[in-house]
Amino acid sequence: MTGLSRTPTADPCAGAGHPRALLALVALQTLVTAAPLALLPFLGLQVAVMSDAPASWTALALAAPAVTTLALTPAWPWLAARVSLPGLILWTGLLTALSCAMIASAAHPAALVIGRFVQGAAGGGVVLALGFREACLGPARGYTLMQQAVSAGCLIGPLVGGLAFEHGRFAALMLACGGFILVASLLAAGLCRGIALQAPDGTVGEGITGWPVLGAGLLGSAGAFAFVAFFPTWANAEDPATFTPGLIGLLHSASWLVALLVLPAWGRGIGALSPLTALALSLAGCAAAFAAVPLGLGLVGIAALRLLQGALFAGQSPALFAAAEQAGANRVAAVAHVRASLTLGQLAGPFAAGLVLVPFGPAGAIWAAAGLSLAGAVWLAIARHPLNQTRSRAA
């Protein structure tokens, strides 16, 4: 293992960029994030209309994108060596638009599940990360801009999805999303012509490097998604009269708004502190903010904590991508492995917190989320210990 002992090198193109290409990538990233999130809060309702067994079909539909995302992880270095960045962007746009059309036209849960499989195969989380990075802003600024677009999509998606469901226009919304995504991908692909992917170093498809970085990313993702999954359960048990579904949704949206606003500061901090330090601070800060929720701080305290969580979590993804890039020789493989670790965390976190829910109640599930995030920070701290780094170099 040599991942954490690598000396960071100066980014030859930090500060430069392709402004029009980046603007198109921001639009495409926002759309490919917003479209699935317009469905997710209402997925169970959509499936219930189609089937008498909504629970099983809903679980399949939720897991489907993760299956294809993980299955394609080893293929991205091979694809990137043979397909240009514009070609990969078109792959993402076409498959994401197809997924939207399939979901819009689905009359049976099986069709919805297949549409979600196609969504995962689009690989937007890998391709667009490469697009932002290769647009030559440097890792901290590039990945931070990407995360701002993701935050905007997370904020917009559930809002427009809720309005569409309320007025019976969800199919029309999905078709519109597919059309906009197709146009945005064509525009982004055209503007990214001439932007080349980094030539792979070493053997394409070689083993994952930087295990502590990827493990920390997995645990941070697991903690965040466990918290999001069980915060409504805790809030409803704590004070159902105060924490109504509308208020819970508002707090969730507000945390993404804060993330959107503070990300430029994270971008500067990642460059100044180092990606590993920024990642450890985000993980530890999120753990503390999660753990404070069950302490009975009242509505104002909980609202403040949710805003703080949004600010702290905002830097986690860009710091993780930048740290993984330093840990591995092949940038494409690093990005693909980070996306896989985040996806595994999204699946593992709610499952782990759910196991704690029965014996310890909703507060236990929240503390489990905090523990997962804290474990990520501790793992990084142990891996960065001078003795461990000496052993890594010897290996």
VOGU-3710 file (C-alpha; in Angstrom, 3 decimals, decimal comma):
1> mtglsrtpta> 0,000/0,000/0,000  1,502/3,310/-1,043  -1,611/5,437/-1,223  -1,139/7,722/1,796  2,603/8,149/1,455  2,509/9,624/-2,031  3,816/13,169/-2,219  1,250/15,496/-3,800  2,445/17,077/-6,998  1,555/20,516/-8,242
11> dpcagaghpr> -1,377/20,570/-10,611  -0,037/21,946/-13,890  -3,324/23,508/-14,858  -4,768/24,661/-11,554  -6,413/28,010/-12,083  -6,921/27,519/-15,808  -10,127/26,179/-17,260  -12,660/25,924/-20,028  -15,477/28,209/-18,792  -18,098/27,274/-21,401
21> allalvalqt> -17,418/23,564/-21,052  -17,658/23,875/-17,270  -20,969/25,724/-17,508  -22,368/22,918/-19,664  -21,045/20,308/-17,228  -22,674/22,140/-14,310  -26,023/22,104/-16,125  -25,698/18,409/-17,003  -24,595/17,417/-13,482  -27,502/19,330/-11,950
31> lvtaaplall> -29,982/17,625/-14,264  -28,652/14,071/-13,849  -28,766/14,572/-10,069  -32,202/16,203/-9,958  -33,997/13,688/-12,203  -33,617/10,589/-9,974  -34,144/12,659/-6,836  -37,462/13,859/-8,224  -38,539/10,208/-8,004  -36,833/8,856/-4,875
41> pflglqvavm> -38,968/10,467/-2,141  -42,099/9,205/-3,901  -40,801/5,886/-5,240  -42,919/3,825/-2,864  -46,040/5,732/-3,858  -45,290/5,230/-7,553  -44,748/1,484/-7,119  -47,881/1,103/-4,970  -49,989/2,309/-7,899  -48,519/-0,432/-10,105
51> sdapaswtal> -48,400/-3,476/-7,805  -50,003/-5,206/-4,840  -46,518/-5,971/-3,443  -44,953/-2,510/-3,272  -42,358/-3,228/-0,575  -40,386/-5,812/-2,575  -40,518/-3,880/-5,835  -39,564/-0,632/-4,061  -36,504/-2,301/-2,523  -35,466/-3,612/-5,950
61> alaapavttl> -35,941/-0,219/-7,567  -33,928/1,491/-4,834  -31,013/-0,932/-5,184  -30,992/-1,224/-8,989  -28,694/1,746/-9,848  -26,167/0,590/-7,256  -25,975/-2,851/-8,885  -24,981/-1,527/-12,304  -22,767/1,195/-10,820  -20,727/-1,381/-8,915
71> altpawpwla> -20,686/-3,866/-11,803  -19,188/-1,265/-14,150  -16,505/-0,027/-11,726  -13,689/-2,204/-13,161  -14,653/-1,265/-16,734  -14,121/2,501/-16,542  -10,316/2,524/-16,972  -10,735/0,245/-20,007  -13,480/2,457/-21,455  -11,580/5,676/-20,782
81> arvslpglil> -8,551/4,294/-22,625  -10,677/3,726/-25,733  -13,421/6,386/-25,667  -12,880/10,148/-25,619  -14,292/12,385/-22,900  -17,028/13,719/-25,261  -17,929/10,122/-26,119  -18,250/9,222/-22,439  -20,394/12,305/-21,810  -22,705/11,239/-24,637
91> wtglltalsc> -22,872/7,737/-23,091  -23,992/9,272/-19,791  -26,492/11,642/-21,377  -28,083/9,094/-23,686  -28,478/6,384/-21,040  -29,745/8,824/-18,404  -32,293/10,251/-20,843  -33,332/6,700/-21,778  -33,738/5,878/-18,089  -36,008/8,906/-17,615
101> amiasaahpa> -38,141/7,857/-20,597  -38,412/4,280/-19,312  -39,465/5,476/-15,858  -41,993/7,876/-17,363  -43,611/5,144/-19,451  -43,397/2,325/-16,879  -46,747/0,618/-16,275  -45,300/-2,259/-14,213  -42,678/-2,172/-11,429  -40,383/-4,410/-13,505
111> alvigrfvqg> -40,114/-1,696/-16,153  -39,335/0,839/-13,443  -36,585/-1,396/-12,053  -35,056/-1,833/-15,526  -35,095/1,927/-15,987  -33,211/2,283/-12,713  -30,650/-0,330/-13,856  -30,064/1,808/-16,961  -29,631/4,873/-14,752  -26,779/3,174/-12,893
121> aagggvvlal> -25,176/2,031/-16,147  -25,054/5,660/-17,333  -22,124/6,211/-14,962  -22,759/9,911/-14,477  -20,966/9,904/-11,135  -17,748/8,749/-12,811  -17,927/10,442/-16,200  -18,882/13,894/-14,962  -16,283/13,786/-12,184  -13,692/13,144/-14,894
131> gfreaclgpa> -15,181/15,938/-16,969  -14,881/18,499/-14,181  -11,374/17,340/-13,305  -10,096/17,301/-16,879  -11,528/20,767/-17,550  -8,295/21,769/-15,826  -9,331/23,596/-12,687  -7,181/21,468/-10,408  -8,614/18,763/-8,153  -9,917/20,921/-5,300
141> rgytlmqqav> -11,697/23,477/-7,483  -12,905/20,991/-10,080  -14,434/18,516/-7,642  -15,867/21,350/-5,533  -17,648/22,819/-8,547  -19,010/19,366/-9,330  -20,328/19,025/-5,773  -22,015/22,433/-6,033  -23,904/21,172/-9,078  -24,793/17,979/-7,188
151> sagcligplv> -26,073/20,050/-4,252  -28,207/22,131/-6,594  -29,693/18,949/-8,069  -30,377/17,550/-4,586  -32,186/20,760/-3,707  -34,211/21,051/-6,932  -35,121/17,409/-7,572  -37,402/16,653/-4,596  -39,109/20,049/-4,909  -40,098/19,654/-8,558
161> gglafehgrf> -40,874/15,974/-8,013  -43,273/16,813/-5,199  -45,080/19,376/-7,311  -45,303/16,943/-10,233  -46,745/14,155/-8,065  -49,206/16,530/-6,451  -50,578/17,573/-9,856  -50,376/14,137/-11,513  -47,661/15,225/-13,950  -44,761/12,993/-12,937
171> aalmlacggf> -44,501/11,196/-16,299  -44,356/14,552/-18,063  -41,645/15,719/-15,666  -39,520/12,616/-16,359  -39,871/13,068/-20,108  -38,916/16,728/-19,783  -35,880/15,785/-17,653  -34,826/13,257/-20,277  -35,096/15,837/-23,035  -33,136/18,464/-21,104
181> ilvasllaag> -30,456/15,911/-20,198  -30,088/14,871/-23,827  -29,660/18,476/-24,971  -27,254/19,276/-22,113  -25,127/16,198/-22,874  -24,880/17,091/-26,558  -23,840/20,623/-25,635  -21,321/19,455/-23,016  -19,825/16,861/-25,364  -19,384/19,473/-28,070
191> lcrgialqap> -17,753/21,966/-25,719  -15,442/19,301/-24,228  -13,909/18,412/-27,579  -10,170/18,871/-27,261  -10,183/18,110/-23,518  -8,318/14,821/-23,196  -8,533/12,298/-20,397  -5,368/11,680/-18,424  -3,363/8,850/-19,985  -3,503/5,908/-17,563
201> dgtvgegitg> -0,332/5,139/-15,617  0,448/1,489/-14,963  -1,786/-1,390/-15,927  -5,379/-0,496/-16,776  -7,716/-2,131/-14,310  -5,023/-2,773/-11,681  -5,965/-3,182/-8,009  -7,491/-0,436/-5,935  -4,991/1,881/-4,270  -5,532/4,098/-1,261
211> wpvlgagllg> -7,684/1,693/0,776  -7,819/3,996/3,829  -9,130/6,816/1,640  -11,775/4,620/0,028  -12,721/3,078/3,375  -13,128/6,507/4,934  -15,298/7,569/2,000  -17,461/4,464/2,373  -17,923/5,051/6,116  -18,684/8,757/5,625
221> sagafafvaf> -21,286/7,952/2,961  -22,741/5,225/5,202  -23,050/7,619/8,131  -24,679/10,352/6,072  -27,229/8,061/4,437  -27,989/6,302/7,717  -28,697/9,679/9,288  -30,922/10,821/6,409  -32,822/7,513/6,517  -33,525/7,564/10,260
231> fptwanaedp> -33,712/11,257/11,151  -37,446/11,336/10,244  -37,992/8,268/12,474  -36,229/9,955/15,369  -38,012/13,273/14,824  -41,428/11,608/14,683  -40,738/9,730/17,928  -39,320/12,851/19,604  -42,051/15,390/18,828  -44,476/14,506/16,022
241> atftpgligl> -46,472/17,694/16,527  -43,422/19,864/15,836  -41,473/17,757/13,367  -44,082/17,408/10,660  -43,144/15,854/7,289  -43,146/19,322/5,755  -40,712/20,653/8,351  -38,448/17,616/8,024  -38,333/18,149/4,250  -37,630/21,841/4,737
251> lhsaswlval> -34,716/21,105/7,079  -33,313/18,629/4,576  -33,526/21,137/1,724  -32,002/23,856/3,896  -28,984/21,650/4,634  -28,370/21,246/0,884  -28,733/24,994/0,385  -26,060/25,617/3,015  -23,836/23,029/1,313  -24,243/24,849/-1,986
261> lvlpawgrgi> -23,236/28,142/-0,388  -20,200/26,970/1,605  -18,590/24,767/-1,046  -16,345/27,540/-2,444  -14,810/27,873/1,042  -14,257/24,102/1,133  -12,548/24,313/-2,252  -10,056/26,829/-0,867  -9,630/24,816/2,330  -8,923/21,550/0,520
271> galspltala> -6,146/23,251/-1,417  -4,705/24,907/1,685  -4,980/22,032/4,186  -4,558/18,977/1,902  -7,426/16,721/0,804  -6,774/14,152/3,560  -6,939/16,746/6,330  -10,115/18,281/4,899  -11,698/14,832/4,590  -10,848/13,933/8,202
281> lslagcaaaf> -12,268/17,243/9,466  -15,496/16,746/7,520  -15,923/13,190/8,819  -15,227/14,115/12,439  -17,428/17,218/12,256  -20,345/15,279/10,777  -19,973/12,624/13,487  -20,220/15,254/16,227  -23,188/16,998/14,577  -25,053/13,699/14,105
291> aavplglglv> -24,385/12,582/17,693  -25,744/15,851/19,124  -29,185/15,437/17,540  -30,722/13,094/20,175  -29,576/15,303/23,079  -32,903/17,156/23,330  -31,888/20,564/21,972  -35,357/21,589/20,776  -36,472/22,842/17,385  -33,981/25,710/17,172
301> giaalrllqg> -31,084/23,472/18,172  -32,051/20,736/15,705  -32,457/23,273/12,910  -29,000/24,692/13,682  -27,505/21,197/13,697  -29,074/20,330/10,332  -27,584/23,489/8,815  -24,212/22,701/10,393  -24,383/19,152/9,021  -24,959/20,505/5,524
311> alfagqspal> -21,935/22,783/5,846  -19,690/20,027/7,222  -20,785/17,318/4,791  -20,348/19,618/1,779  -16,578/19,192/1,669  -16,544/15,427/2,063  -17,029/14,419/-1,576  -14,568/16,865/-3,203  -11,943/16,108/-0,537  -12,452/12,375/-1,092
321> faaaeqagan> -12,050/12,612/-4,873  -8,942/14,782/-4,520  -7,425/12,483/-1,867  -8,068/9,378/-3,968  -6,432/11,051/-6,959  -3,279/11,610/-4,907  -3,374/8,002/-3,665  -3,516/6,293/-7,078  -1,590/6,580/-10,334  -4,643/6,133/-12,575
331> rvaavahvra> -7,070/9,036/-12,211  -9,895/7,224/-13,995  -9,581/4,218/-11,695  -9,421/6,502/-8,641  -12,653/8,266/-9,603  -14,410/4,974/-10,371  -13,319/3,451/-7,066  -14,471/6,515/-5,120  -17,877/6,302/-6,780  -18,066/2,611/-5,874
341> sltlgqlagp> -17,139/3,312/-2,242  -19,823/6,010/-1,979  -22,402/3,674/-3,502  -21,531/0,869/-1,071  -21,825/3,335/1,786  -25,285/4,379/0,659  -26,373/0,734/0,856  -24,515/-0,262/4,026  -25,321/2,767/6,187  -29,117/2,458/6,438
351> faaglvlvpf> -28,766/-1,327/6,833  -26,322/-0,982/9,746  -28,392/1,712/11,459  -31,523/-0,387/10,933  -29,931/-3,240/12,887  -29,385/-0,843/15,805  -32,911/0,579/15,612  -34,682/-2,430/17,154  -32,634/-2,796/20,363  -31,780/0,868/20,932
361> gpagaiwaaa> -34,577/2,860/19,290  -34,387/5,865/16,936  -31,685/7,609/18,977  -29,524/4,492/18,664  -29,863/4,612/14,881  -28,742/8,257/14,878  -25,753/7,440/17,064  -24,892/4,536/14,776  -24,760/7,040/11,905  -22,419/9,209/13,980
371> glslagavwl> -20,277/6,183/14,781  -19,876/5,292/11,116  -18,680/8,793/10,251  -16,358/8,864/13,271  -14,930/5,473/12,259  -13,986/6,973/8,890  -12,109/9,824/10,574  -10,345/7,419/12,958  -9,360/5,123/10,083  -7,741/8,057/8,280
381> aiarhplnqt> -5,943/9,167/11,448  -4,537/5,666/12,026  -3,484/5,302/8,390  -1,695/8,657/8,474  0,282/7,759/11,608  4,028/7,975/10,772  4,597/4,322/11,755  1,898/3,097/9,369  3,184/5,280/6,550  6,692/3,838/7,083
391> rsraa> 5,274/0,327/6,817  3,372/1,344/3,641  6,558/2,522/1,978  8,350/-0,658/3,016  5,560/-2,713/1,429
//
